[in-house]
Amino acid sequence: MRLRYENRRTLVTLSGTQRLRLKIRRCEAEGCARFRKPYRPEAEGALALPQHEFGLDVMALVGALRHREHRSVPEIHAILRDRGVPIAERSVTNLLDRYDEVVSTRLGDPQHLRRQLGGQDRIVLALDGLQPDVGHEVLWVLRDCLSGTVLLARSLLSGTAEDLTVLLREVVEAVGVPVAGVISDGQHSIRKAVATALPEVPHQLCHFHFLREAALPIFEADRHAKKELKKAVRGVRPIERAVEGRSDAEANVVRGYASAVRSAITDDGRAPLDAAGLRLKDRLEKVAGSLERVRSKGGPSRPLARLALLIGRALARTAALWPVVRQGFVFVHAAARLLADPAGETGAKVRRRFDGLLAAMQRHRRRVVDLGAALDHFRKVARSYRPGLFYAPDVAGLPRTNNALEQLFGSQRYHERRATGRKTASPGAVLRGSVRLVAGIGTRARILSGRDLGRVDRARWQDLRRSLDDRRQARVARTRFRRDPDAYLTALERQAQQLDLPA
């Protein structure tokens, strides 16, 4: 290749502003695939991205400050200015987007994944989706449970079986390692996709999702009983006011019992195993028992007597609600213990025990009429999940729940909240989540330098950037329609009319 001309370029780096003189070469052989195509110096790619004025070292610092130190964009801008980098705040946002794209491209490269998983003889896939906005894109993530590596993250407009089948096949082809098992929730599109793309691979369904769905009526019954019990003990505040402003021993005892009641009322539970209503009832019974012991040893004061009467009436008013709730949670906890398999039994034996539990529910249904609908729902959900509940005992490394991947989503939301202050996930969590999630995990695992960023495949990065920009334009169009539907539709009509004009 002959030297044909020179280009000059100004580049802002952490060490100062630099002027580059680039010698551009071209091949003059007509049969060459690069005939008369410019060939720029390879060293340029280790310094900056094409058509960018900031060096890769600045970009690497921006990414580290964001994903490891959780700095906001104004804070990153101030740090760069203190280091003598002339940069606008808007450019910091642009550099952060480019950093996420480059790191995601590098970590998602098939060759990089094969090197990272080269020491493994198999992988176990975890699959789940994140959708902060109903009706918008879904961020689908596939992760290896054995190494913790995110193999693929992609935003899709839907979660059909056909779409997910393409993702699964793409991952299997990229990693080049046999898939030993798959863990996911019970979504039917995921089941169909796994059955199509990996027909011989065990597909474990998440125990947590199963129990949460199956025990929903029992959990709702507990929540209703708790609500009724809380309504009946709302008279604690007048009792506290009766001793307000007093500092004697009796007032302190009254405030202590009132605090115990308030503490019990404000302790909420989480589905599916936490029976917050039963816990509230048991704690109020303990408070009532303590007040009864105080009365038997000398007689309580008038405020304590009022408090004991209040709790007693509340417990008596809701007494009919608790037997059904307690018996329902007996079955739920029995199912959870059985699926946890503490004895390390085989999947076939756990399945037989589980079938025995479902039969016991059917027998018990005839004796407790009020619990019948909840037990019917539990057995109905169990029949749907049953084919995929018992692979974990027989496949090493296959988890029983998909909570690790959901905790990964929660961790990403936590880091985003620390950096941005947003309590809920932003629309960008899905719009750019496919690159932001991978870049955040990769940066927190290892600080990347400008030299690392320079090793990215530029063609794959540019394709990724174009796809992200297309999704951004689609969301911009939706925003424009919401702001001014008439103007949006008028512009579309004008474009449609121009289609009929002669070229």
N, C-alpha and C positions, 0 to 999 in steps of 0.2 A: 504494500500500500504506500502510495506516495503522499507526501505532505502537500496539501492543496491550499489551506488557508488557516488563519488563527482567529480564535474568539477570546474575548476578555470578559471576565465575570467578577462581580464583587460579592464576597461572602462574609457574613457576620458569624464569628465563632466566639467561644468563651475567652480565647486569648486575644481577641481584638478583630477589627475589620481587615480583611485580606483581599488583595487583588490577584486573580488567577489569570494566567495566560495559557490558553488551551490550544494545542496543535491538532488540527483536524486532518485526518487522512482519509483517502478514498482509494478503492481498488479500481484499476483501469482495465482489468481483463474482462472482456465481454462475456465469457462463459462463467464467470464467478457469480455466486448467489448474492454477493454484496457489491455488485457492479455499480460504481458511482454512488454508493450509499455512504454517508459520513460515518467515520469511526472515531469516537471521542476517547480521550485517554482514560484508561481503567482506573487510575488513581482518583479521578473526579468522583466516581461513585462511592468512594470511601469517605468523602468529605461532605456531600450534600445530595439531596434528591434533585431530580431534574426540575428546572424552572423554580427553584426555591432560593431565597436569599439568606437563609439561616443554615448553619452547619448541623451535621448530625449530632455533634456533641451537645449543642444547645437543645436539640430535640430530646436527646436521652436524659438530660437534666430535667426538662419539663415533665417527662413521663415518670421519673423517679420521685419528683416532688409531689406529683398528683397521686400516684398509686401506692407509694410507700409512706409518705409523710402526710397524706390527705390534705394537701394545701389547696385552697380555692384559686381560681384564676387570678383575682386581684393580688393575692399573696404571692403567687408565682411571678407575676409581673413585677412586683416590688423587689423580689429577690434578684431577678435578672437585671433590673435597673441598678441595684446596688452593686452588682458585679460588673457594671460597665457595659452591658449589652443594650444597645439602642433598639427597643422593641415596643410596639403598641400592644395594648391589652387584647385587642381583637386577634393579633397575630399569635398570642399565647394559646387562644382557643383553637386556631387553625393548626398550630404545631402539635397540640395535644391530640387532635383528630388524626393527623398524619402519623403520630407515634403509635396510636392504637392500631391503625391499619398496617403499618410496617411490621410491628411485633406479631400481630395476628397472622399475617402472611408468612412470616418466618417460622413461627411455632406450628402453624398448620400445614407446612410443606410436607408432602408425603415422604420425602427423603429424611427430613428431620424426625418425623414420627417413627420411621423404621429404625433409625439409629437409637432413638430413645427407648423403643420397645424391643430392641434387638436381644436383650438378655432374658426376655420372657418367652415361654413356650405357648402362651395363650393369653387371652384377654377376657374380661367379664364386662359387658356393656351395661351402663345405666343410662336410661333415656327418660327425659321429662321436658316439659315446655313451660315457659313463663309468658303470661299475657297481662301486663298492667292495665291496658285499655281494652274493654270489651268491644268486640267488633273490629279490632285492628290486628296488626301482625302478632304472631306468636314466635318467641325465641325458643328454638329447639336446641337442646344440648345433649351430646353423647359423650360419655366419660368412661374411662377405664377404671373399674373399681379396685384393681390390684395395684396400679401405679399412681392413681389419682390424676392422670393426664386427661385434659379435655381434648378429645379427638376431633370434635367438630361442633361448631356453634353457628346456627344460621336462622335468620328470621324468615318466616313464611306467612303468606296471607291466610293459610288454613292449616289444619292438621289432619288431612285425609290420609287414608291408608296408602294411597298411591304416592303422595308426597313423602311420607315417612319411609316407605320402601326404598325410594331413591337415596335418601340420606343413609340408611343402613348399608345399602350396597356400596355407596361411595366410601364409607368408613372401612368396610371390610377390604375393599380393594386398595385403599391407601395404606393401611397398617401392615398388610401382608402376614398377619398372625392369626391363627385359628381362634374363633370365638367359642368359649366354653359355656357361656350362659348369658342371659339378659335379665335385668331387673327393671320393672316399671310399675306404674299404677295400673288400674284395671280398665283404662280407656279402651274402647273397642277398636278404634282406628289403630292404636299401637299394637294390639293383639293381632289384628289382621296383617299389619305390616311385618311384624316379626315372623309370623307364620309363612308369609310369602318370601321374604328375603332370607330367612334363616330357618328353614322348615325342620331341621333335625336338631336345633339348639334348644336346650331347656329354657323356658321363659317363666321366670319366677315373678309372681304378682306380689306387690308390697303388702305385708301384713298390716302395717299401720293404716294404709288407705282402706283395706278391707274392714278392719275393726271400726274405723271411723264411720264408714258408710253403713255397716250392718247394725251398729249400736246407736244410730242416730235417734230413733224413737225413744229408746231408753234414756239417752242423754237429755233429750228434750223434756221427758217426763221429770227427770231430776231437776232440770232448770225451772220448770213450771212450779214444782213443789218448793224450790228455794225461793222463787219470787213471792209465792203466797206467804211463806214463813217470814220473809223480810218485811212484807207489808204489815204483818201482825206485830212486829217489834219496833215499829217506828216511833214509839212513845218514849224512847230513851232520852231524847233531848230535854223534855220537861223535867225529868228526874235529875239530870245534870244541872239544870238551871236552879233547882231547889237548893243546891249547895254551892252555887257559884259565888265567889268572893270570900268563901270561908277557907281557913287553913288548919282547922282542927283535925284530929285523927278520924273522926267519923266521916267528914267530908272527903278525906283522902281515900278511905275505904270505898265510898260510893263511887268516886271517880275511877278507882281501879276496876271495879266491876263493870262500870259503863264502858271503859276502854276495852275490856275483854269482849263485851258484846259487839262493839263497833269493829274490833279486829276480826271477829268471826264473820260478820256481815260482809265485809269488804274483801274477803278472800275468795276469788273466783277460780274456777277450774277450767281445764282444757280437755276437749274430747280426744280419745274415746274412753279412757280408763279413769279419768279423774271425776269422781262423783262429788261435786262441790256442794250440792244440796244435802247429801247425807253427812258430809263433813260438818256443815253448818249446824244441822240438827244434833249431831253428837256433841259438838262443842257447847251449844246452848243447854243441852241436858247436863253437861258437866258444870256449867255455871249455875244452873238451877239446883243441882245436887249440893254444890258448895254453899249456896244461900240457905238451903234447907239445914245443912249442918250448923251454920251460924245461928239460925233460928232455934235449933234444938238445944244450943248451949247457952242460951241467955236471952234470946229474942233480938231480932235485928231492929235497926232504926226504921222510921217510917219510909224514907226513900228506898232502902233496901227491900222492904216489904212490898212496895209498889213495883220495884224491878222484878222481884220473884213472881208476883202476880202476873205481870206483863208477859214474862217468858213462859209461865205455865199455861196461860190462855193461848199463846201463839202455838205452843207445841200441841195442845189439845185440839185446836182448830184444824191443824194440818196432819193430824195423826193418821187419817185414812189414806193419805197420799204415799206414805213411805214404804209400806210392805211391798208394793209392786216394784217401786224403784230399787229397793234393796235386793229383791230376788232377781230382777233383771241384771243388775251389775254382778251378781254371783255368776250368772252364765257368761257375761262378757269377760270377766276376769279369768274364768275357767278356760275360755277359748284362747285368751292371750297367753296363759301359762302353757297350754298344750302346744300352741304354735311356736312358742319360744324353744321348746324341746330341750329342757335343761339336762335331760339324761343322755342326750346325743343319740337318739334312736334313728332308725332309717325312715325315709320319707313314706314308705308303705305302711309302717307301723303307726306313724303319726297320723296318716290319713284314716286308718281304721279307728283310732281313738277319737278323731274329730267327727267321724260319722256316728260314733256312739254318743257323742255330746249332742249332735243334732237330733238324734232319736230321743234322747232324754228331754230335750226342749219340746218335742212333739207330745210326749207323754205328759209333761208338766202343763202344757197349754190347756188341757181339758180341766185341770183342777183350778187354775187361776184365770178366770175369764178376762179380767182387766189387762192381763199381760199378754193375751193371745195375739193381738195385732202386732205388738212389738216383736214377739218371737217368730211370727210368720214372716215379718220383714227380714229378720236376721237370717232365717233359713233360706229365704229367696235370694238374698245377696250371696250367701254361702254357696248356693248351687252355681251361681254365675262365676265366682272366684275359684271354686274348688279345683278345676283342672290345673291351676298354676300356683297353688299354695304350698306344694310339698317337694319342690325340687332342691331347695337350699340344703337340706340335710345330706343329700347325696352328691352334690357338686362342691368341691373345695373352692372357697373364695367367693361363692355366690351369696350375697347378703339376703337377709329376710325382708328388709325394708329398703325403700329408696330414699330414706331420710338424709343420707349423706349428700346426695345431689340437691335436694331441697335446701339443706343447710348451706350449700355452696351459693345458691341463689340468695339466701338470707345474708350470707357474708358479703356478697357483692352489694346488696342494698345497704348494708351497714357502712361499708366503705364509701359508697356514694353519698350517704347521708352525712358522714363526717366531713366530706370535701365540699358538698354543696349546701347542706342544711335542709334539704328537702326530706320531709318525713315519709312521703310515699314515692314509689318509683316513678320517674319521669317518662314521658313518651320516648325519649332518647334511649331508655334502657332496652327497648326492643329495636328501635330504628338503627342504632349503632351498637346494640348489645352484642352482636356476633363478633365484633372486634374488641369492644371495651372489656367484656368478660375475660376473654383470653389474654389480653394485654395486662389487665390488672392482676390476674393469677400469676402470669409469667414474671411480671416485675416484682411482685412480692416474694417470689421464690428466688429470684436472682437479679441483681442490678445489671442492666444492659448498658453497654458503652456505645459510643458512636460507631466504633469499628464493627460491633455486632449488628447494628442496624444497617450498615453498609453491605452486609452479605445477603440481603433480601433479593428475591427474584423480582426484578422491576416489572416484568410483563404481568406476573400474577398480581402484584400490588396494584398496577394500573387497572386491571380488570376488576379487582375488588373495589377500588375507589369508584369506578364507573357504576357498579351495581348499587353501592351505597348512595350515590348521588341520585340515581333513578328513584330509589325509595324515598329519598328526601323530597324530590320534586313531587311525587305522588301525595305526600303528606302536606306539602305547601298548597297543592291544588285543593285539598279538602278544607284547609284553613281558609283559603280565599273564598270558597263557596259559603262557608259559615258566616263570614264577615259581610259579604254582599252577594246574595244569590242571584239578583237580577243582573249585575255587571258580569258575573262569572258566566251565566248562561248566554248573555248577549255576545260575549267574546267567543264562546263555543259555536253559536249560530253563525257568526261571521266566518269562522274557520271552516265550518261545514259548507257554507255557500261557495267559498273559494275552491272547494274540491271539484266543483262542477265546471269551473272555468277552464278554457283550453290552455294547454301548457305553452 
